[in-house]
């Protein structure tokens, strides 16, 4: 019976809206599930890649899909996308072949794995990027974005399929990025053949997707506004919809739609960042419910932009003089003192990944209070407000995990490490949102996370994508046909006021959610410390810890839902 269950989870999903195609030649077999842009002939031709174990070639087609391949020698390959929106999980057995699944809940149900609460609080305090291969269930691993799973002779191996090739010609690279992004948006719209939905926040990313989509098919755009969102963003959204000549639905949210209202939200297999916005999403997405697909700009920040890790990477690569010029210009334009900012980035480069992680571990183990240090430059790890909520025991455990991570194999170049960490975090948010969108009747599509879009973007150096004067300079270079009034925009709306209002409205329910959490029962979180941060943020005294509060609240909600319905319920919702 146990073997039958294991065999059942080791299949690609065959659910509504997820087409599956298979080609084979004798024992050589290839299956793709999801939105795969390959023709049947292209799939058949790829059987030679399966036979030669050329796994990366199986991820070269546009779209978002899972792939499963059987080579004639018995080797099996299973892969998702580079961002991890199509995840692959696996577990090892003392006896028998490794077991894999594309729904985490399947493996949890099969193995009875317990939640790893210590890892959860370590991720809250230090960031999830240090443990890309671990899930929040003991004994169950995740194939990180950029990798695939190979099973041969009873052993599971994770192999690199990222395929990033640095560009030698930047203008050509920008043009190539524009081409693949255009195709990633327009191909599913053409295939749909009917009106599709699209987010239109007013920002560059969603606006780009809407304008490209409207050029080839009917699109209905939806926008959310309330008394706390950016009026500038709303006006840009109206202008973009008028420019595209498409229907535009604007939802006016009320107090009951503010973030952090958690009653009635669906359960998920993993903590889902979007859970705090579910009532808002349900309101503004209603006009496009039931559409064959819904375009979003999710992921645009990752592929079009880069953080100050780009400059740390330049220092590491010996380009210190150029990095210093960039940093000085960027800081002066934003009213910052260039020298302290530069020295901070320089110290990060000197310490390196292992040095920064070990320093963070020392800080966690010390008895001194942990507070935000006001630093603004990128670093591999900076324990902040969430670390101050950890109990002494949890701090010791998180420090031990950081020390272990410091000796692990991860990119040592800051720009490479950051872009993959950002991509995987964005992919995680997208995949966990599926169970939240399904009850609303929305099937999101993420063209900025298409494999070929990611590869084309990451081929452009992070230092080029990191704009000093221009915001997201790659976009205008890649798509010169976009309106100049859009690509020249330098501002971006903030949701801080809206989130503070949501925290204030729901502060008592949120405080109780934290108090009742298994994290408190396990002696990992000090509820008084977390509650103090929550109330300060709700009063608008500090916006800095809101992102960490968001993660804690999503984690506590996930644990509550898991205790209530178990992982199987979340899996059914996702399907």
N, C-alpha and C positions, 0 to 999 in steps of 0.2 A: 504493500500500500504506500509506504514511504517513497519507494522508487517511482511509483505512478505519479505521486504529487510532484516529485522533482522533475520528471519528464514534462509535466503539464506546464510548469512555470518557464521551462526552457523553450519557449516558443515566442515568436514576435506577435504583438497584439493584433487581433482581427476584430476591431471595434468600428462602430459607425464613424465614417469620416476618415478612416485610416486604411486606405487601399493597400493590398499586398499583392506583389507580383513575384513569380518564381521562374527561373530559367535553369536548365540543367543539361548536362551531357554525360550520361552514365553516372558515375559516383560524384562528379563535380557539380556542385549545386550552389545557386545564389538566390537569396530572397531579400527584397527590399520592402519595407513597410513605412507608409507615411507619404509625404509630398516629395517624391523623388522625380527630378526633371529628366531622367534618362529615358530614351526610347527603348523599346523591346530589343531592337538590334544592338543598341549600345550595351544593354545588360548581357545579351548573349556573347558579345565580343569580350566582355569583362571576365568570362569564364577562364580565359587564358591567364588573367591576373590572379584568379583564385588558385589555379593549378601551380603558379609560380610563387605563391605567397606574397604577391605585391598588394598588400592590404590597403595602402594609402590610395591606390587608384580607385578603390571602391567607395571612396568618400569625395570624389572629384565632381560629382554631378550636382547641379543646383538643387535647392530645396532643403527640406528638413526631414530626415528619415533615419530609420534603423536599417542596418544591413547584417545579414547572417550568411556566412559562406562555409561550405564543406569542401575541402580539398580532397583529391583522390587518395592521398596518403592518410586520411583520417583526421587531419588537422582542422580545427574549427575556428573561425573568426567571427566575433560579434562586435559591432561598433555603432556608435551614435554620431552626434554632430560635435564640432569642436567646442561649442559653448556649453554642452551638457544639457540642452533642453530635451534631448532624447537620451536619457541616461541608461547605463548598463551597470547592474549590480551583480556581485557574485560572492559566494562563500566557499570556503575550502572544507573538505571532509577528511578525517583520518583514513577512511576507507571509501573508495569509489572516486569517480570524476568530480571536479568542481561543479557546483550548481550556479546557474546565472538566471537573471530575470531582468525585465525592463520596468517592472513595477516593484518598488521596494516592499510594499505590503505583502506581495506574494512570498518573498523570501522570509520576511518576518513571521508570517503565518506558518510557513513550512518548518522553520527552525525553532520558533519560539524564542527568538533573540530578545534580550532585555535592552531597554533604552540605556545609552551610555550618558548618564547625567554629568559625570565629571568632564567628559569631552565637551558637552554642551556648554557648561559654564566657562571652560577654557576658551572656546570659540567666542563666547560673549565678551570675555575680557581681553582677548589678544587677537581676534580675527580668525576666520575659518581657513584662510589661505595656507596656514602652516601644516594642515592635515588634509590635503586635497583628495587622498585615497580613502579616507575614513567616513563612514556614515554615523548617524547617531544611534546605531544599534550595534551592540557588541558582536563581533564575528562576521559582520557583513561589510564588504568593501564596495567602494564606488570606483568605476573606471573614470579617472579625471578627464575633463575636456582636453582634447588634443591627443588622446590615447585610445587604443582599442584593446580588446581582450582576445588572446589566442589560447586555445585549449588543445594540448597535444600530449599524448601518452600520460594522461591523468594529471597533468600539471597545468596551472593557469599562469599565464605571463601577460603583463601589460606592455604594449608596444607603442612607440611614438608614431602617430599618423598626422602630425600637425602640418608638415609640408610647407613651412614658411620659407620663402626664398627672398632675401633682401634685394630690393630693387637697385639696379645700377643707373637707371634713367628715371629721374623723379617725375618729369612731365608725362612720360609714357606710363609710369606707374599710376599717376593720378587719373589719367584717361582710362586705364584698365579698371581702376576701382569704380569710376563712374559707370562703365559699361556693365560690370557684374551687379552693381547695386540696382541699376535700372532694370536688368533682367530679373533680379530677385523680387522686385516689386511687381513688375508687369506680367510676368509669366503666370502666376496664380490668378491674377485678375482676368487675363485673357481666357484661361482655362475654365474659370467659373462661368463666364458667359452671361451672368446676371449681375444685378447690383450687389456690391459688397460693402461692408462697413469699414470705417477707418477712424481711429483716434485723431483728433486735431486739437492739441493743447495750445497751439500758437508758437511752440518752439520750433527750432530748425529741423529736428529729426522727424517729427510727425508731419510737419508741413512738406518736407521733401517727399515722404512716402505718399501723401495725398496728391501732390502735383504730378508725380510720376504715374500713379495709378489712374488718375482722371484722364490722362492722355490716351489711355487704351480701353477704358471701360467705365460703366456707370458706378459711381461711388457715393455713398451717403456718409458724411462726416458727423461726428458727435463730439461735443465739448461740454465739460463740466465747469460751472462757475458757482461761486457763493460770495458772501461778503468778505471773505478772507483771502481769496485767490487773486492773482495778478490781473489788474485791469488792462495792462499793456498786452499780456498774453492773449486775453480775450479779444482785444481789438485786432491783433495780428491774426487770430483764428478766423474772424469774420472776413478780413481782407483776403486771406488765402482762399477761403471757400468761394468768395466772389470772383477772385482771379481765375480759379479753376472752373467756375460755373457749375457747381454741384450743390445738391441739397445739404443743408447744414442744420443740425438739431442742437440747440443749446439748452442744457438742463440747469435750472436754478436750484441749487441745493439749499436745504434748510438745516436747522440745528441738528435734527435727527440723522442727517447724512454726514455729519462731521466725522473725521477719522477717530478710531479707537472705540467705536461702538461694536461690541462683540456678540451680542445676543443673536442667535439664529444663524450664525455663519457655518458653512460646511466644514467638515473635518478633512484633514490632509495627512498624507504619509510622513511628511517632514514639516518643520516649521515654515510657514508661508508668509513672506513679508506683506503680500497684498491683503492678508486677512483683515488688517486694520482699516482698509478702505472698501470693504465689501459692500456696505450699504450705499456708499457713494457710487461704486461701479454699477450696482444693480439699477440705480436711478438713471445714470446718463447713458448706459449701454442698452436700455430698453428699446429705443427705436431701431436698433440693428440686430436685436435678438432673432435668431433663426437664419441669419445670413450665412452663406456657405463659408465665408471667411471674414476675419476682421483684422485689418492692417494696423500695426502699431509702430511707433518709433523706438520701442524698447531696444536698447543696445547701441543706439546711435552715439551716446557719450563714450562708449568704449572704443568704437572703431574710428570715429571722427576726431577724437580728442586724446590727450595723454596728460598725465599728472606731472608734477615736478620730479617724479622718478626719472623722467627723460633726461633731466640735467644731472642727476646723480649718475646715471648710466654714462653720460658724456665724460664726467670726471673719471669714472672707472676706466674708460677707454682711452684716457690720455688727452682728451679734448677740453682741458680745464679752461683755457683762455676763452674759447667760444662759449662754453657753458656759463662762464662768469658774465660775459656780455649779455647773454639771454636773461640771466637771473636779474642783473641790474636793471635792464629795461623793463622787465615784467614787474619787478617790485616798485619802481618809481611810478609807473603808470597806475598803480593801485595804492599809492600812498604809504608803502612800507619802506622801512629802512633797509637798503640792499645788503649792507655788510652783515648784520646778524643773521639774515635769511641765508645768505651765501655760506657763512661759516657753519650753519646748521646742516646744510646739504653736504658740505665738504666733509664734515665729521661723519655723517652717515656713510659716505663713500669709503672713508678710511676704515671704519669699523667692519663694513661688509655685513652680509646677511647673518652669519653665525655670531659675529660680535654683537650685533644689535639684539638678536634673540637671547643671547646669554645675559646681556645687560638687563633686558626686560625680565628675565627669570630672577635675577638678583633683586630687582625692585619688588617683584611679587613676594619673594621670600622674606624681605625686610619687614620689620614691625612698623615702619613709617607709613602714615596715611598716603593713599594713592589718589592723586587729583590730577586733573588736566594741567599740563605744564605751559599751555599757551603757545606751543610750537605750531608753526604753520607749514613747515616743509615736510615732504614725504619721508617716511622711514619704513623699514620692514615691520616694525612692531612698536606700538606705543600704548601700553595699557592706560586706559582712561577711566571714565566714570564707572563703567561696568566692573572694572577691577576693584573699585572701592566697595562694591556690594558683596564681594566674595568673603566667606568666612576664612579664618586662618588655615584650616585644613584644605579648603578649596584652592587657596592661593598656593600652597605647597604642591598640590597635585597639578595645578596649571603650570607652575614653574618647572616641574619635572617633565611635563609633556613638551614644553618649549625647549628644554635642554635636549631632549631626544630629537625634536624637529631640527635643531641647529646642526645636528650631525647627519641629517638626511640629504638625499639628492634632490635639489631643486635649483632653479636658475640662480646664478650668482650675480648676473647683471640686473641692476635695479629696474631698468625699463622693461626688460623681458619678463621679470618676475611680476611686476605690477600689471602689465597688460593681460597676462594670463590669469592673475588673481581677479582682476576686474571682470574679465570675460566669464570666468566660471561663476562668480557671484551673480552676474547678470543672468546667466543661463539657469542657475538655481532658482532665482526669483521667477523666471518664466515657467519652468517646469512645475514648480509648486503651485503656480497660479491656475494650472489646468483644472484642478478639482474645484476651484472657486468659480471659474468661468463656466464650467459645464452646467450647473443649475440655472445660470442666467441665459443659457442658450447661445453662448458666444464661443467661436473657435478662433483664437488669436493666431496670427501669422507674424513672424518676426524677421522681416527681410534683412535687417542690419546684422542678424546673427547667422545668416546663410553661410555655409562653409567657405564658399568662394569669395564672399564679401569680406569675411574675417581674414582670409589669406591675403587678399589684395590690400587690405588696410594695414595689416601687420608687416607687409613687405615695405611699406613706407616707414622710415625711421620715426620713432616716437618723438624725437626732437623736432621733426618737421611737422608732425600732427599737433604738437604743443604750441598753440598760438601765443605770441607775445602781444601783438597789437590786434590782430584779427582773431575772432572767435571761430574755432573749427575751420582753419584755413583749407583743409583738404576738400571740403564740400564745394566751395566755389571753384577750386582748381579742377575738380573731377566733373562737375556738372555746370559748366558756364552758362547753360540755357536757363538756369533758375533765375528768378528775379533778383536784381542787385539789391533791392530794398529788403529782401529776405536774408541773403547770404552776408550782407554787410552788417547785420544786426549784432551788437556786442553785448546786449543785456540778456538776462534770463530771469523769468519769474521765480519767486521763492514760495514754498509751501509752509514756511516756518510759522507764519501767523495762523494758518489753518490748523496745523498740528497742535500748536499751543492751545487754541480754542477747543480742540477735541480732547486734549488731555485734561483741561479744566472742567469740561462738561462731564467727563466720565471718570474723574480722578478717584472717586470712592470705590466704584466697581473695579477699577484697575488695581487699586491698592489691595482689595480683597482677593483678586485673582492671583496676585503675587504672594500674598500671605498664605493662601491655600495651596500653593504650588508644591509639587514633589521636590522641587529644588530647595525649598525651605525645610520640608520634612526630612530631607536627606542631609541637612546641615551644610549645604553648599552656598546658600545665599542668605545674607542678613536682611530680613524683611524691613527692619527699621531704616537701614541705610538706603535700600532701594526706594522705600516710601518717601524718604526725605528728598531724594533726587526728583522723584515724580512730582511731589508737591511744589518744589522750587520751579521746575519746568512749567507746571500748570499755571503758576503765578507769573510766568514770563521773566523770571529772574535769571534764567540761563537757558539759551537755546542749544548750547553745545552738546548736552547729553541726550537730546531727543532721539537721535538715530539709535543710540544704544538702548534707550528705553523701548523704542519700537521693536528691536530684536528681542528684548526680554519679554515683552508682552506677547509677541508672536510665539515665542517658545513656550510660555506658560499656557497660552490658549491651545497650542498643539498637544501639550501634555494632558490638558483637561479633556480634549476631544479623544485622545488615545485611550484614556482611562474609561471614557464613556462608551465608545463604540469599537475600539480596536482598529488595527490597520486595515482590516478587510473592508470596513465601511468607507474609509477614505479612498480605497482603490475602486470601489464600485462607483463612487461619485465621479472619479476621474474618467471613468469609461463612459 
